[in-house]
């Protein structure tokens, strides 16, 4: 147990169990150094100017620090189907898991950075893993009148993405595994989503135009579906 002076004129003595110490820190202000001890209830401090000399302060600081057991961080498990998409207007961004870790990143392969999207050519949209390996590539197949895109994995098509509205706020996704989706983004709303022929759902909430929070039913969650939604996010920004 640790006894420490506290209160007005340091007139009171507080007793602290070493097991109750959650964190220690040190702040230097000119000639004065203060050592902070934090418990769940409050924070205590030891001021170096109240001790006979700096050596006494250092000895007390090091002794207390040696008795503070490191606290294990409780990292919650990653929730399947829960993502955050961040995309710039140039079509560059990341896909995050439920704990904020980057799963994949993507970019639009512009040849002319000063003119991101051409009138007659739309650059490929490529998704990479954390090792910078390409995992998906989405290419324009037909531009007029409603665009059609193909998602490729290892050079083979895994999904056809079709634009279904001249307002560019409705898309269909036809996956090679048989899944078919409709994804709608009504105007003037921050919440929208999509649904499959089998009844599964995708829910999206917009934090800003560049940040989407996405929830996909866990039984249909897949990297291919997440990549397709990231591409649709890019398309929305492209015409925003």
C-alpha positions in Angstrom: 0.0 0.0 0.0 1.2 3.5 -0.8 0.6 6.5 1.4 0.6 9.9 -0.3 0.0 13.5 0.9 -2.9 15.2 -0.7 -5.3 18.1 -0.3 -4.9 21.6 0.8 -1.3 22.2 2.0 -0.8 18.4 1.5 -2.4 18.1 5.0 -4.2 14.8 4.4 -2.8 11.3 3.7 -4.4 9.1 1.2 -3.7 5.3 1.1 -3.6 3.7 -2.3 -3.3 0.0 -3.2 -0.7 -0.6 -5.8 -3.3 -2.9 -7.6 -5.6 0.2 -7.9 -3.0 2.2 -9.9 -4.1 2.2 -13.6 -1.6 4.6 -15.1 1.4 6.9 -14.2 2.8 9.8 -16.1 5.3 12.6 -15.7 5.2 16.3 -16.7 8.1 18.7 -16.5 7.5 22.5 -16.2 10.7 24.4 -15.8 12.5 23.3 -12.6 9.4 21.5 -11.3 8.6 17.9 -12.2 5.3 16.3 -11.3 4.5 12.6 -11.2 0.9 11.7 -11.7 -0.8 8.5 -10.4 -4.2 7.7 -11.7 -6.7 5.3 -10.2 -10.2 4.6 -11.3 -11.6 7.3 -8.9 -9.1 10.1 -9.1 -5.6 11.3 -10.0 -2.9 12.0 -7.4 0.4 13.9 -7.9 3.9 14.0 -6.4 5.7 17.3 -6.9 9.5 17.2 -7.0 9.7 20.6 -5.3 8.2 19.2 -2.1 10.9 16.6 -1.7 14.4 17.2 -0.3 16.1 16.8 -3.6 15.7 15.4 -7.1 17.3 12.1 -6.2 14.6 11.5 -3.7 11.9 12.3 -6.2 13.5 9.9 -8.8 13.8 7.1 -6.3 10.1 7.4 -5.3 9.0 7.7 -8.9 11.0 4.6 -10.0 9.8 2.6 -7.0 6.2 3.3 -7.6 6.5 2.7 -11.4 8.1 -0.7 -10.7 5.0 -1.7 -8.7 2.4 -0.8 -11.3 1.3 -3.8 -13.2 0.7 -3.2 -16.9 -3.0 -3.3 -17.7 -4.1 -5.6 -20.4 -6.1 -3.9 -23.1 -9.4 -5.5 -23.8 -9.7 -5.5 -27.6 -13.2 -6.3 -28.7 -13.6 -9.0 -31.4 -14.0 -7.8 -35.0 -17.6 -7.9 -36.0 -18.3 -9.6 -39.3 -20.1 -7.4 -41.8 -19.4 -4.1 -40.1 -17.2 -1.7 -42.0 -16.2 1.9 -42.5 -15.4 3.1 -46.0 -13.4 6.3 -46.5 -13.0 7.6 -50.0 -11.7 10.8 -51.5 -13.2 12.5 -54.5 -10.3 11.3 -56.5 -11.3 7.7 -55.8 -8.6 6.8 -53.2 -9.4 5.3 -49.8 -9.6 2.5 -47.4 -12.0 -0.1 -46.0 -11.8 -0.5 -42.2 -13.1 -3.3 -39.9 -15.3 -2.7 -36.8 -12.2 -2.0 -34.6 -10.9 0.7 -37.0 -8.1 -1.5 -38.5 -7.5 -1.2 -42.3 -8.6 -4.4 -44.2 -8.1 -3.2 -47.7 -7.2 0.0 -49.5 -8.1 1.1 -53.0 -7.3 3.7 -55.6 -8.4 4.9 -59.0 -5.6 4.6 -61.5 -5.5 8.1 -62.9 -3.1 8.8 -65.7 -3.6 12.6 -65.3 -3.8 13.6 -61.7 -4.8 17.1 -62.5 -7.8 15.8 -64.5 -9.0 12.8 -62.5 -11.9 11.5 -64.6 -11.8 11.6 -68.4 -14.7 12.2 -70.7 -14.1 9.1 -72.8 -12.0 6.9 -70.6 -12.7 5.9 -67.0 -9.6 4.6 -65.1 -9.7 1.2 -63.4 -10.7 0.9 -59.8 -8.3 -1.4 -57.9 -8.5 -2.9 -54.4 -5.4 -4.0 -52.6 -4.7 -6.1 -49.5 -2.4 -4.9 -46.7 0.6 -6.4 -48.5 -0.1 -4.2 -51.5 -1.3 -7.2 -53.6 -4.1 -6.5 -56.0 -7.1 -8.6 -55.2 -9.9 -7.0 -57.3 -10.0 -4.7 -60.3 -13.2 -3.0 -61.6 -13.2 -2.0 -65.3 -15.7 -0.1 -67.4 -17.3 -2.3 -70.0 -20.0 0.0 -71.4 -20.4 3.7 -70.8 -23.5 4.6 -72.9 -26.3 5.0 -71.9 -26.2 3.3 -68.5 -22.8 2.2 -67.6 -21.7 -1.4 -67.0 -18.6 -2.5 -65.0 -16.9 -5.9 -64.5 -15.1 -6.8 -61.3 -12.2 -9.1 -61.9 -10.4 -11.4 -59.4 -7.2 -12.9 -60.7 -8.3 -11.8 -64.2 -11.6 -13.6 -64.1 -15.0 -11.8 -63.8 -16.7 -12.3 -60.4 -19.4 -9.6 -60.6 -21.1 -7.4 -63.1 -22.1 -4.0 -61.8 -24.8 -2.2 -63.7 -25.9 1.4 -63.3 -29.7 1.5 -63.3 -30.6 5.2 -63.1 -29.5 8.3 -65.0 -29.3 9.9 -61.6 -26.6 7.3 -60.8 -28.1 6.4 -57.5 -29.2 2.9 -58.3 -27.0 -0.2 -59.1 -27.5 -3.9 -59.5 -24.8 -6.4 -58.6 -24.7 -9.9 -60.3 -22.2 -12.2 -58.7 -20.7 -15.3 -60.3 -21.9 -17.3 -57.2 -25.5 -16.5 -58.1 -26.1 -13.6 -55.6 -28.1 -10.7 -57.1 -28.3 -7.4 -55.4 -30.1 -4.1 -55.8 -28.5 -1.0 -54.2 -30.3 2.3 -54.0 -29.2 5.7 -52.8 -32.2 8.0 -52.6 -31.6 11.7 -52.7 -31.5 13.9 -49.6 -31.0 11.1 -47.1 -28.1 9.9 -44.9 -29.4 6.3 -44.6 -29.9 3.9 -47.5 -28.9 0.4 -48.6 -29.5 -2.7 -50.7 -31.1 -6.1 -50.7 -30.5 -9.4 -52.3 -33.0 -11.7 -54.1 -32.9 -13.9 -51.1 -33.8 -11.1 -48.7 -30.4 -10.3 -47.2 -29.7 -6.6 -46.5 -27.0 -4.0 -46.7 -27.4 -0.9 -44.5 -25.4 2.3 -45.0 -25.3 5.4 -42.9 -23.3 8.5 -44.2 -21.2 10.4 -41.7 -19.9 12.7 -44.4 -19.9 12.3 -48.2 -16.5 10.7 -47.9 -17.2 8.4 -45.0 -19.8 5.6 -45.0 -20.6 3.2 -42.1 -21.7 -0.1 -43.6 -23.5 -3.1 -42.1 -23.8 -6.3 -44.2 -25.8 -9.3 -43.1 -23.2 -11.7 -41.8 -24.3 -14.7 -43.8 -23.5 -12.9 -47.1 -20.6 -10.8 -46.0 -17.6 -11.2 -48.3 -14.6 -9.2 -49.6 -16.2 -9.2 -53.1 -19.3 -7.5 -51.8 -17.4 -5.0 -49.7 -15.2 -4.1 -52.7 -18.3 -3.6 -55.0 -19.8 -1.2 -52.4 -16.5 0.7 -52.1 -16.7 1.1 -55.9 -20.3 2.4 -55.7 -19.1 4.9 -53.0 -16.5 6.1 -55.5 -19.1 6.5 -58.2 -21.4 8.5 -56.0 -18.5 10.9 -55.2 -17.5 11.1 -58.8 -20.8 12.7 -59.7 -21.4 14.5 -56.5 
